[in-house]
Amino acid sequence: MANVAFCRSLKLPLSDNTPPPQHHRHQTRRTPSLSLYRCHIPGKASIFHSDNNARAKARPRLRITCQAIDLQQSKEGSDIEFSITAGQDRLLKVPTSNIRNFSIIAHIDHGKSTLADKLLQMTGTVQRREMKEQFLDNMDLERERGITIKLQAARMRFIYENKAYCLNLIDTPGHVDFSYEVSRSLAACEGALLVVDASQGVEAQTLANVYMALENNLEIIPVLNKIDLPGAEPSRVSQEIEEVIGLDCSNAIHCSAKEGIGIFEILNAIVQRIPPPLDTTKRPLRALIFDSYYDAYRGVIVYFRVVDGTIKKGDRIVFMASDKDYYADEIGVLSPNQLQVDELYAGEVGIGSCTLWGEWFSELRDALEKLQLNDAALEFEPETSSAMGLGFRCGFLGLLHMEIVQERLEREYNLTLITTAPSVVYRVNCTNGDTVECSNPSLLPEAGKRRSIEEPIVKIEMLTPKDYVGTLMDLAQKRRGEFKEMKFITENRASITYMLPLAEMVGDFFDQLKSRSKGYASMDYSFVGYVQLKYFKLQYKESELIKLDILINGDIVEPLATIVHKEKAYTVGRALTQKLKELIPQQLFKVPIQACIGAKVIASEALSAMRKDVLAKCYGGDITRKMKLLKKQAEGKKRMKAFGKIDVPQEAFMAVLKLEKEVL
């Protein structure tokens, strides 16, 4: 009976001469009833025959067409349908041994969001009518840029061998700037799906995320995605994963998230290979908060994983970081929409709401605090600038992270922001023996009081095809990089390691890397330092650094000041003054734009005056009348130059961010 096939029947009129049934209003057309029997014939399609009463014989005869379907495909299809039906009730409790907490880690654009969509759809978590691409990416910025910015959680119900399992997916970003989001997600999981593009292979961020997962002792399931592409090479990529990462890929899953191939195998592997959480329900409550955000009506919403014990609605809980206690107003799960439950126990992932702590500050501070609840990688502290007034100095993980935060503040909180140049924390050794940490160029001690300046160093690893090794090494050398090692991972791919000043990387280094390698290279970086008294100390290196000031109409514009290397001072100053000349609007008087090192001007540009035609009303007459008008205009311009203020537009401050593109 191994070759038994199932049959689908199609009912058609036997002859065209058969008169069609008459249709009248309020009359229903009835289909003849047949008792169908299946006849099992090995190796052939099943045949149906009818066994009706005499009245059925008088009705129009029907031709029965049979189509053979593979038994295994039919079984898999029925399993999928059963899983979708059973997965719709996702709030039913399961034993702790049937809980699986996992994450998806991948390099950007390797199909992670598409795979998450398919998992939600195959488990019945999201109905087909509600499905849309990048379902878990619920921010407009994520959809516009095609990337995942914020981690998201989703609870799925899956039936495996007639047992119900609770699968908690914690989706993660793939870009290097959001690696902190990945680390928080992995801390709440026992396993991870390592998704690698079968056509591109292992990328730098893939390595970074895998090492992060291994540090958390997670079970890793290799998944080769996009096997439907013409350029897919699953065997080569599997060998590359084994050589580079050291994972056994003999049982790697080949899939195509876009076409829905291999999704069922992934769900089975999650149940079979990822270990369940420990059953510590009887212990006192202990939970790990891995994300939070602010809701205008409900206050702070926290995402957490219950490590020990149980939490119920109305319980009094203590936040260990702030040492403050609150009552749990709401307890729920994300599936993927928020659903309320009465309690959560050890191993489960859920959400909770409580009252917002802290005080009300200015509009910008309030917006930053709310956004920080949703993005813990964002840091900020108050700062005062003579040119800009009150503001905040913020810490980001990269330029993309900075752009995302700025756009979210402007869109979600209706703010108009001015951002200045990114900088790093320098260490200044003074002549009196003191050591000062300086994060703002305006706070740099005077040249006579400085003995030396040190800057932080990072270790950067670039993965690239061998054709672009030379151009990437040239890029690192121009950024004052110190070569460490180069090794060939495969015959055509190389890994290049450099020690690079952090200040050289926070600009457009990643953009230049992509541009020079035509998009094929990738990178990952890590801070270099040591642990002292349980705190991580960055490694600093002494360099010939100087402060470059920008003067507009004789006044120093502090937000445009920057700390640069001595060899690049003239190039950076020249490029910046030329850029500011293009961006600052023309005034009624001449405006000098200068780049200075102390009192020495190293680059200068002048914005010509906007001339008003004061002679337009003179149609003739004596020349002295015209000279009088021109003299009066010159005196007015001189007075305006002495007391006039220059409004520097936002584009001028952003010019510092894009400066490296103009220089290199």
C-alpha positions as CSV (number, residue, x, y, z in Angstrom):
1,M,0.0,0.0,0.0
2,A,3.0,2.3,-0.1
3,N,2.1,3.4,-3.6
4,V,-1.5,4.2,-2.8
5,A,-2.6,7.6,-4.2
6,F,-5.5,9.8,-3.4
7,C,-7.9,11.2,-6.0
8,R,-9.6,14.5,-6.6
9,S,-12.8,14.3,-8.5
10,L,-14.1,16.8,-11.2
11,K,-17.7,16.6,-12.3
12,L,-18.5,17.5,-15.9
13,P,-21.5,17.0,-18.2
14,L,-21.0,13.9,-20.3
15,S,-22.5,15.3,-23.5
16,D,-23.1,18.7,-25.0
17,N,-26.5,17.5,-26.1
18,T,-27.6,17.3,-22.5
19,P,-30.1,20.1,-22.0
20,P,-29.0,22.6,-19.4
21,P,-31.2,22.9,-16.3
22,Q,-33.8,25.7,-16.3
23,H,-33.1,28.7,-14.0
24,H,-35.9,30.6,-12.6
25,R,-36.1,33.2,-9.9
26,H,-36.4,31.7,-6.4
27,Q,-35.2,28.3,-7.8
28,T,-32.1,26.6,-6.5
29,R,-29.9,24.5,-8.8
30,R,-29.2,21.1,-7.1
31,T,-26.1,18.9,-7.8
32,P,-26.9,15.2,-8.2
33,S,-25.8,13.3,-5.1
34,L,-23.4,10.4,-5.6
35,S,-22.0,7.9,-3.2
36,L,-18.3,7.7,-4.1
37,Y,-16.0,4.9,-3.2
38,R,-12.3,4.7,-3.5
39,C,-10.7,1.6,-5.1
40,H,-7.1,1.1,-4.2
41,I,-5.0,0.0,-7.2
42,P,-1.2,0.0,-6.6
43,G,0.6,2.2,-9.0
44,K,-2.5,3.7,-10.6
45,A,-5.0,6.4,-9.9
46,S,-8.0,5.6,-7.8
47,I,-11.2,5.0,-9.7
48,F,-14.6,6.1,-8.4
49,H,-18.0,4.6,-9.3
50,S,-21.5,5.4,-8.2
51,D,-24.0,3.3,-6.4
52,N,-27.2,5.4,-6.5
53,N,-30.8,4.6,-6.5
54,A,-33.0,4.5,-9.5
55,R,-33.9,8.2,-9.4
56,A,-30.3,9.2,-9.8
57,K,-30.1,7.2,-13.1
58,A,-32.6,9.4,-14.7
59,R,-30.5,12.5,-14.0
60,P,-27.8,13.7,-16.3
61,R,-24.8,11.4,-16.3
62,L,-21.5,12.7,-15.0
63,R,-17.9,12.0,-16.1
64,I,-15.5,11.5,-13.1
65,T,-11.9,12.7,-13.9
66,C,-9.2,11.4,-11.6
67,Q,-5.9,13.0,-10.7
68,A,-3.1,11.2,-8.8
69,I,-1.5,13.0,-6.0
70,D,1.6,11.9,-4.1
71,L,0.8,10.5,-0.7
72,Q,3.7,12.2,1.1
73,Q,2.7,15.6,-0.4
74,S,-0.9,15.1,0.7
75,K,0.2,14.1,4.2
76,E,2.4,17.2,4.5
77,G,-0.4,19.4,3.2
78,S,-2.8,18.0,5.7
79,D,-0.2,18.5,8.5
80,I,0.2,22.1,7.5
81,E,-3.5,22.7,7.5
82,F,-3.9,21.0,10.8
83,S,-1.1,23.2,12.3
84,I,-2.7,26.3,11.0
85,T,-6.0,25.4,12.5
86,A,-4.5,24.4,15.8
87,G,-2.2,27.4,15.9
88,Q,-5.0,29.9,16.0
89,D,-5.6,29.2,19.7
90,R,-2.3,30.5,21.0
91,L,-3.2,31.3,24.6
92,L,-3.7,27.7,25.7
93,K,-1.0,26.7,28.2
94,V,1.6,24.0,27.5
95,P,4.1,22.4,29.9
96,T,7.5,24.1,30.3
97,S,9.1,21.2,28.4
98,N,7.0,22.2,25.3
99,I,8.2,25.8,25.2
100,R,10.8,26.8,22.7
101,N,12.4,30.3,22.8
102,F,14.4,31.1,19.7
103,S,15.7,34.0,17.6
104,I,16.6,34.5,14.0
105,I,20.1,35.9,13.3
106,A,21.3,36.8,9.9
107,H,23.2,39.4,7.9
108,I,21.2,42.2,6.4
109,D,19.2,41.3,3.3
110,H,19.6,37.5,3.8
111,G,15.8,36.9,4.1
112,K,15.3,37.0,7.8
113,S,12.1,39.1,7.8
114,T,10.6,37.0,5.0
115,L,11.3,33.8,6.9
116,A,9.7,35.2,10.0
117,D,6.6,36.0,7.9
118,K,6.4,32.4,6.7
119,L,6.7,31.0,10.2
120,L,3.8,33.2,11.3
121,Q,1.7,32.2,8.4
122,M,2.5,28.4,8.5
123,T,1.6,28.2,12.2
124,G,-1.6,30.1,11.8
125,T,-0.5,33.0,13.9
126,V,-1.4,35.4,11.2
127,Q,-4.3,34.7,8.9
128,R,-3.8,35.0,5.1
129,R,-6.1,38.0,4.8
130,E,-4.1,39.8,7.5
131,M,-0.7,38.9,6.1
132,K,1.7,41.5,4.6
133,E,5.4,41.6,3.9
134,Q,7.7,42.4,6.8
135,F,4.8,41.7,9.2
136,L,6.9,42.2,12.3
137,D,8.5,45.3,11.0
138,N,5.7,47.7,12.1
139,M,7.7,51.0,11.8
140,D,7.4,53.1,8.7
141,L,11.2,53.5,8.6
142,E,11.6,49.7,8.6
143,R,9.4,49.3,5.6
144,E,10.9,52.3,3.7
145,R,14.5,51.1,4.1
146,G,13.7,47.4,4.0
147,I,15.6,46.6,7.2
148,T,14.7,45.6,10.8
149,I,15.4,48.2,13.4
150,K,13.6,47.1,16.5
151,L,13.4,43.6,17.8
152,Q,9.8,42.1,17.9
153,A,8.4,39.1,19.7
154,A,5.7,36.7,18.5
155,R,4.1,33.7,20.2
156,M,3.2,30.8,17.9
157,R,1.5,27.5,18.6
158,F,2.7,24.4,16.7
159,I,1.5,20.8,16.7
160,Y,4.3,18.2,16.5
161,E,3.5,14.5,16.9
162,N,0.1,15.3,18.3
163,K,1.6,17.5,21.0
164,A,1.1,21.3,21.3
165,Y,4.2,23.4,21.5
166,C,4.6,27.1,22.3
167,L,7.2,28.8,20.0
168,N,8.4,32.2,21.1
169,L,10.1,34.0,18.2
170,I,12.1,37.1,19.1
171,D,13.0,38.8,15.8
172,T,16.2,40.7,15.6
173,P,17.8,43.3,13.3
174,G,20.6,42.4,10.9
175,H,22.6,45.6,10.5
176,V,25.8,46.1,12.4
177,D,24.5,49.3,14.0
178,F,21.8,47.4,15.8
179,S,23.9,44.6,17.3
180,Y,22.8,45.7,20.8
181,E,19.3,44.8,19.9
182,V,20.5,41.4,18.8
183,S,22.4,40.8,22.1
184,R,19.3,41.6,24.2
185,S,17.2,39.2,22.1
186,L,19.7,36.3,22.4
187,A,19.8,36.7,26.2
188,A,16.1,35.7,26.3
189,C,16.5,32.6,24.1
190,E,17.8,29.0,24.2
191,G,18.3,28.6,20.5
192,A,18.7,30.5,17.2
193,L,18.2,30.0,13.5
194,L,21.3,31.0,11.6
195,V,20.0,32.2,8.2
196,V,22.6,32.5,5.5
197,D,22.0,33.4,1.9
198,A,22.8,30.4,-0.3
199,S,24.1,32.7,-3.0
200,Q,26.1,35.2,-0.9
201,G,27.6,33.0,1.8
202,V,28.9,34.0,5.2
203,E,29.1,37.8,5.9
204,A,30.8,39.8,8.6
205,Q,27.7,40.4,10.6
206,T,26.9,36.7,10.4
207,L,30.1,35.9,12.2
208,A,29.4,38.6,14.8
209,N,25.9,37.3,15.6
210,V,27.0,33.7,15.7
211,Y,29.8,34.5,18.2
212,M,27.3,36.4,20.2
213,A,24.9,33.4,20.2
214,L,27.7,31.0,21.2
215,E,28.6,33.2,24.1
216,N,25.0,32.8,25.3
217,N,25.3,29.0,24.9
218,L,22.5,28.9,22.3
219,E,21.7,25.9,20.1
220,I,22.2,27.1,16.5
221,I,20.3,25.6,13.6
222,P,22.0,26.5,10.2
223,V,19.4,27.5,7.5
224,L,20.4,28.1,3.9
225,N,17.9,30.5,2.4
226,K,17.2,31.5,-1.2
227,I,18.0,28.2,-2.7
228,D,15.6,29.0,-5.5
229,L,17.9,31.7,-6.9
230,P,19.9,30.8,-10.0
231,G,23.2,31.7,-8.3
232,A,22.5,29.6,-5.1
233,E,25.3,27.2,-4.1
234,P,24.2,25.4,-0.9
235,S,27.0,22.9,-0.9
236,R,29.7,25.7,-1.1
237,V,28.0,27.8,1.5
238,S,27.6,24.8,3.8
239,Q,31.4,24.1,3.5
240,E,32.1,27.8,4.1
241,I,30.0,27.8,7.3
242,E,31.9,24.7,8.6
243,E,35.3,26.2,7.7
244,V,34.6,29.8,9.0
245,I,32.3,29.2,12.0
246,G,32.9,25.6,12.8
247,L,29.2,24.5,12.8
248,D,28.2,21.1,11.6
249,C,26.1,21.7,8.4
250,S,25.4,18.1,7.6
251,N,21.8,18.6,8.9
252,A,21.5,22.2,7.6
253,I,18.0,23.0,6.3
254,H,17.7,24.2,2.7
255,C,14.8,26.6,2.3
256,S,13.3,29.4,0.3
257,A,11.3,31.7,2.5
258,K,9.9,33.5,-0.5
259,E,8.6,30.3,-2.1
260,G,7.7,28.6,1.1
261,I,10.2,25.7,0.7
262,G,11.5,24.0,3.8
263,I,9.4,26.0,6.3
264,F,7.8,22.9,7.8
265,E,11.3,21.3,8.3
266,I,12.4,24.4,10.1
267,L,9.5,24.2,12.5
268,N,10.2,20.6,13.2
269,A,13.9,21.3,13.8
270,I,13.0,24.1,16.3
271,V,11.0,21.5,18.3
272,Q,13.6,18.7,18.0
273,R,16.9,20.5,18.4
274,I,16.3,23.6,20.6
275,P,16.2,22.7,24.3
276,P,13.3,23.8,26.5
277,P,13.7,26.3,29.3
278,L,14.3,25.0,32.8
279,D,11.1,24.3,34.9
280,T,11.7,26.7,37.7
281,T,8.1,27.7,38.3
282,K,8.2,27.1,42.0
283,R,11.1,29.5,42.6
284,P,10.6,33.2,43.5
285,L,9.8,35.5,40.5
286,R,12.8,36.5,38.4
287,A,12.4,38.0,34.9
288,L,14.6,39.5,32.3
289,I,13.5,42.7,30.6
290,F,14.9,42.8,27.0
291,D,13.0,45.7,25.6
292,S,10.4,48.4,26.4
293,Y,8.6,51.3,24.9
294,Y,6.3,54.1,25.9
295,D,2.6,54.1,25.1
296,A,0.7,57.5,25.4
297,Y,-2.3,55.9,27.1
298,R,-0.9,52.9,29.0
299,G,2.5,54.2,30.1
300,V,5.6,52.0,29.9
301,I,5.3,48.6,28.2
302,V,8.1,46.2,29.0
303,Y,9.0,43.0,27.1
304,F,10.3,40.3,29.4
305,R,11.2,36.6,29.7
306,V,10.1,34.9,32.9
307,V,13.2,33.1,34.2
308,D,11.9,31.8,37.5
309,G,8.5,31.7,39.2
310,T,5.2,33.1,37.9
311,I,3.9,36.6,37.4
312,K,0.2,37.5,37.7
313,K,-1.8,40.6,37.0
314,G,-1.8,42.9,40.0
315,D,1.5,41.5,41.4
316,R,3.9,44.0,43.0
317,I,7.2,43.8,41.2
318,V,10.5,45.5,41.8
319,F,12.8,46.7,39.0
320,M,16.3,46.0,40.2
321,A,18.1,48.6,38.0
322,S,16.1,51.5,39.4
323,D,15.2,49.9,42.7
324,K,11.6,51.0,42.3
325,D,8.5,48.9,42.7
326,Y,5.2,49.0,40.8
327,Y,2.0,47.0,40.4
328,A,1.7,45.0,37.2
329,D,-1.4,46.6,35.6
330,E,-1.5,44.3,32.6
331,I,0.1,41.0,31.7
332,G,0.0,39.7,28.1
333,V,1.7,38.0,25.2
334,L,2.5,39.1,21.7
335,S,1.0,36.8,19.1
336,P,1.9,39.0,17.3
337,N,-0.8,41.4,18.5
338,Q,-1.0,42.0,22.2
339,L,-3.3,39.5,23.9
340,Q,-4.1,39.7,27.7
341,V,-3.5,36.8,30.0
342,D,-3.9,36.2,33.7
343,E,-0.4,34.9,34.4
344,L,2.9,33.9,32.9
345,Y,5.2,31.2,34.2
346,A,8.9,30.3,33.9
347,G,10.1,30.0,30.3
348,E,7.3,32.2,28.8
349,V,7.8,35.5,27.0
350,G,5.3,38.3,27.5
351,I,4.6,42.0,28.1
352,G,3.6,44.1,31.0
353,S,2.6,47.6,31.7
354,C,3.1,49.9,34.6
355,T,3.2,53.6,35.4
356,L,5.9,55.8,33.8
357,W,8.7,56.6,36.3
358,G,10.7,59.8,36.3
359,E,9.7,63.5,36.0
360,W,8.4,65.6,33.2
361,F,11.1,67.7,31.5
362,S,11.3,69.8,28.4
363,E,9.7,68.6,25.2
364,L,13.0,67.3,23.8
365,R,14.0,65.6,27.0
366,D,10.6,64.0,27.3
367,A,10.8,62.6,23.8
368,L,14.3,61.3,24.3
369,E,13.3,59.5,27.5
370,K,10.3,57.9,25.8
371,L,12.4,56.8,22.9
372,Q,15.1,55.4,25.1
373,L,12.5,53.1,26.6
374,N,12.2,51.6,23.2
375,D,15.9,51.9,22.3
376,A,18.2,51.2,25.2
377,A,21.3,51.7,23.0
378,L,20.5,55.4,22.9
379,E,22.3,57.5,25.6
380,F,22.0,61.2,26.2
381,E,23.1,63.9,28.6
382,P,22.4,67.6,28.9
383,E,24.7,70.1,27.1
384,T,24.9,73.8,26.6
385,S,26.3,75.5,23.5
386,S,26.8,79.2,23.0
387,A,25.8,78.9,19.4
388,M,23.0,76.3,19.7
389,G,21.7,76.9,23.2
390,L,20.4,74.0,25.4
391,G,20.5,70.6,24.0
392,F,21.7,67.0,24.6
393,R,24.8,65.1,23.7
394,C,23.6,61.7,22.4
395,G,25.4,58.4,22.0
396,F,24.7,56.2,19.0
397,L,26.0,52.9,17.6
398,G,26.6,54.3,14.1
399,L,25.5,56.8,11.5
400,L,22.5,54.7,10.5
401,H,21.4,54.4,14.1
402,M,21.7,58.2,14.4
403,E,19.6,58.8,11.3
404,I,16.9,56.5,12.5
405,V,16.7,58.1,16.0
406,Q,16.6,61.6,14.4
407,E,13.8,60.6,12.0
408,R,11.8,58.9,14.8
409,L,12.0,61.9,17.0
410,E,10.8,64.2,14.2
411,R,8.0,61.9,13.0
412,E,6.7,60.4,16.3
413,Y,7.1,63.5,18.5
414,N,6.8,66.3,15.9
415,L,10.2,67.9,16.7
416,T,12.6,69.9,14.6
417,L,16.1,68.9,15.4
418,I,19.6,70.1,14.6
419,T,22.4,67.5,14.8
420,T,26.1,68.2,15.0
421,A,29.2,66.2,14.0
422,P,29.8,62.9,15.7
423,S,32.8,62.6,18.0
424,V,34.4,60.2,20.3
425,V,35.7,60.5,23.9
426,Y,39.3,61.6,23.8
427,R,41.8,61.4,26.7
428,V,43.8,64.5,27.2
429,N,47.1,64.4,29.2
430,C,47.7,67.9,30.7
431,T,51.0,69.4,31.5
432,N,50.1,69.5,35.3
433,G,49.8,65.7,35.3
434,D,46.0,65.5,35.2
435,T,44.1,63.3,32.7
436,V,40.8,64.7,31.3
437,E,38.3,62.9,29.2
438,C,36.9,65.1,26.5
439,S,33.8,64.3,24.4
440,N,33.2,67.8,23.1
441,P,35.9,69.7,21.1
442,S,34.8,73.0,22.8
443,L,35.9,71.5,26.1
444,L,39.4,70.7,24.9
445,P,42.0,72.4,27.1
446,E,44.1,75.1,25.5
447,A,47.1,74.0,23.4
448,G,49.6,75.3,26.0
449,K,48.0,73.1,28.7
450,R,48.0,69.9,26.7
451,R,50.8,67.4,26.7
452,S,49.2,64.8,24.5
453,I,45.9,63.5,23.2
454,E,44.9,59.9,23.1
455,E,42.0,58.4,21.1
456,P,40.1,55.0,21.4
457,I,41.0,52.1,19.1
458,V,38.7,49.5,17.6
459,K,39.4,46.2,15.9
460,I,37.8,45.9,12.5
461,E,37.4,42.8,10.3
462,M,36.5,43.1,6.7
463,L,35.3,40.1,4.7
464,T,35.7,40.6,0.9
465,P,36.2,38.8,-2.4
466,K,39.9,38.7,-3.3
467,D,39.4,41.1,-6.1
468,Y,38.8,44.0,-3.7
469,V,41.5,43.3,-1.1
470,G,43.8,46.0,-2.4
471,T,41.3,48.8,-2.5
472,L,40.0,48.0,1.0
473,M,43.5,47.9,2.4
474,D,44.1,51.3,0.8
475,L,40.9,52.6,2.5
476,A,42.1,51.3,5.9
477,Q,45.6,52.8,5.4
478,K,44.1,56.2,4.6
479,R,42.0,56.0,7.8
480,R,45.2,55.6,9.8
481,G,44.6,51.9,10.2
482,E,47.3,49.5,11.5
483,F,47.4,46.2,9.6
484,K,47.2,43.1,11.8
485,E,46.5,40.0,9.6
486,M,44.9,38.8,6.4
487,K,43.7,35.2,5.8
488,F,41.8,33.5,3.0
489,I,38.6,31.9,4.4
490,T,38.0,30.2,1.0
491,E,39.7,30.4,-2.3
492,N,37.9,33.5,-3.3
493,R,37.2,35.3,0.0
494,A,39.6,37.0,2.4
495,S,39.4,38.3,5.9
496,I,41.4,41.5,6.6
497,T,42.0,42.7,10.2
498,Y,43.0,46.2,11.1
499,M,43.4,48.3,14.3
500,L,41.6,51.5,13.5
501,P,40.9,54.8,15.4
502,L,37.3,54.9,16.4
503,A,37.0,58.5,15.1
504,E,37.9,57.3,11.6
505,M,35.2,54.7,11.6
506,V,32.2,56.6,13.0
507,G,32.0,58.6,9.7
508,D,31.3,57.0,6.4
509,F,33.8,54.1,6.6
510,F,31.1,51.6,6.0
511,D,29.7,53.5,3.0
512,Q,33.2,53.7,1.5
513,L,33.7,50.0,2.1
514,K,30.5,49.1,0.2
515,S,31.3,51.6,-2.6
516,R,34.9,50.3,-3.1
517,S,33.8,46.7,-3.1
518,K,30.6,47.3,-5.2
519,G,28.5,46.0,-2.3
520,Y,30.2,42.6,-1.9
521,A,32.3,43.3,1.2
522,S,31.1,43.4,4.7
523,M,32.6,44.4,8.1
524,D,32.3,44.0,11.8
525,Y,34.1,45.9,14.5
526,S,34.7,45.4,18.2
527,F,36.2,47.6,20.9
528,V,39.6,46.9,22.1
529,G,40.3,47.2,25.8
530,Y,40.6,45.4,29.1
531,V,38.4,44.7,32.2
532,Q,39.2,46.6,35.4
533,L,37.1,46.3,38.5
534,K,34.3,44.7,36.5
535,Y,34.2,47.6,34.1
536,F,35.4,47.5,30.5
537,K,38.1,50.1,29.8
538,L,38.8,51.1,26.2
539,Q,42.3,51.0,24.8
540,Y,43.7,54.4,23.9
541,K,46.5,55.3,21.6
542,E,48.4,58.6,21.5
543,S,48.1,60.5,18.2
544,E,48.9,63.9,16.8
545,L,45.4,65.4,17.1
546,I,44.5,69.0,17.0
547,K,41.3,71.1,17.3
548,L,39.9,72.6,14.1
549,D,37.7,75.7,14.7
550,I,35.3,77.1,12.2
551,L,34.7,80.9,12.1
552,I,31.8,82.4,10.3
553,N,31.9,86.2,10.1
554,G,34.6,86.2,12.7
555,D,32.6,84.2,15.3
556,I,33.6,80.7,16.3
557,V,30.7,78.2,15.7
558,E,31.3,75.6,18.4
559,P,29.1,72.9,17.0
560,L,31.2,72.9,13.8
561,A,34.5,72.5,15.7
562,T,36.1,69.1,15.3
563,I,39.2,67.2,16.4
564,V,41.2,65.9,13.5
565,H,44.6,64.4,12.8
566,K,47.4,66.9,12.1
567,E,48.0,65.5,8.6
568,K,44.3,65.9,7.6
569,A,43.7,69.3,9.1
570,Y,44.2,71.3,5.9
571,T,42.2,68.9,3.7
572,V,39.3,68.8,6.2
573,G,39.3,72.5,6.7
574,R,39.4,73.3,3.0
575,A,36.6,70.9,2.2
576,L,34.5,72.1,5.1
577,T,34.8,75.8,4.2
578,Q,33.9,75.1,0.6
579,K,30.9,73.1,1.7
580,L,29.7,75.8,4.1
581,K,30.0,78.4,1.3
582,E,27.5,76.3,-0.8
583,L,25.1,75.8,2.1
584,I,25.0,79.1,4.0
585,P,22.5,81.5,2.3
586,Q,23.8,84.6,0.8
587,Q,23.6,87.8,3.0
588,L,23.5,91.5,2.2
589,F,27.2,91.7,3.3
590,K,30.3,89.8,2.6
591,V,30.7,86.8,5.0
592,P,34.2,85.2,5.5
593,I,34.3,81.5,6.4
594,Q,37.5,80.3,7.9
595,A,39.0,77.1,9.3
596,C,41.6,77.8,12.1
597,I,44.0,76.0,14.3
598,G,44.3,78.3,17.2
599,A,44.9,81.7,15.8
600,K,46.3,80.4,12.5
601,V,43.9,80.3,9.5
602,I,44.6,77.3,7.3
603,A,41.6,77.6,4.9
604,S,39.3,80.4,4.0
605,E,36.3,81.1,1.7
606,A,34.1,84.2,1.3
607,L,30.4,84.4,0.7
608,S,29.9,87.3,-1.6
609,A,27.3,89.9,-0.7
610,M,23.8,90.0,-2.2
611,R,23.7,93.3,-4.0
612,K,20.5,95.3,-4.1
613,D,20.2,97.6,-7.2
614,V,19.8,101.0,-5.5
615,L,20.4,102.7,-8.8
616,A,17.2,101.3,-10.3
617,K,15.3,104.5,-9.6
618,C,17.9,106.7,-11.1
619,Y,17.0,107.3,-14.8
620,G,19.5,110.0,-15.3
621,G,20.8,113.1,-13.6
622,D,24.2,114.0,-12.1
623,I,26.7,111.2,-11.2
624,T,27.0,112.5,-7.7
625,R,23.5,111.4,-6.9
626,K,24.4,107.8,-7.8
627,M,27.6,107.9,-5.9
628,K,25.7,109.1,-2.8
629,L,23.3,106.2,-3.0
630,L,26.2,103.7,-3.4
631,K,28.1,105.2,-0.5
632,K,25.0,104.9,1.7
633,Q,24.6,101.3,0.7
634,A,28.2,100.5,1.6
635,E,27.8,102.1,5.0
636,G,24.7,100.0,5.6
637,K,26.5,96.8,4.7
638,K,29.4,97.6,7.0
639,R,27.0,98.2,9.9
640,M,25.1,95.0,9.1
641,K,28.4,93.0,9.0
642,A,29.3,94.4,12.5
643,F,26.0,93.5,14.1
644,G,24.4,91.0,11.8
645,K,23.9,87.4,12.8
646,I,24.3,84.5,10.4
647,D,21.6,81.7,10.5
648,V,23.4,78.5,9.8
649,P,21.0,76.0,8.2
650,Q,20.7,72.3,9.3
651,E,22.5,71.2,6.1
652,A,25.6,73.1,7.1
653,F,25.9,71.1,10.4
654,M,25.1,67.8,8.5
655,A,28.0,68.7,6.2
656,V,30.4,67.6,8.9
657,L,28.8,64.2,8.8
658,K,29.3,63.9,5.1
659,L,32.7,65.5,5.1
660,E,34.7,62.3,4.5
661,K,32.9,61.8,1.2
662,E,34.1,65.2,0.0
663,V,37.7,64.6,1.2
664,L,38.4,61.1,-0.1
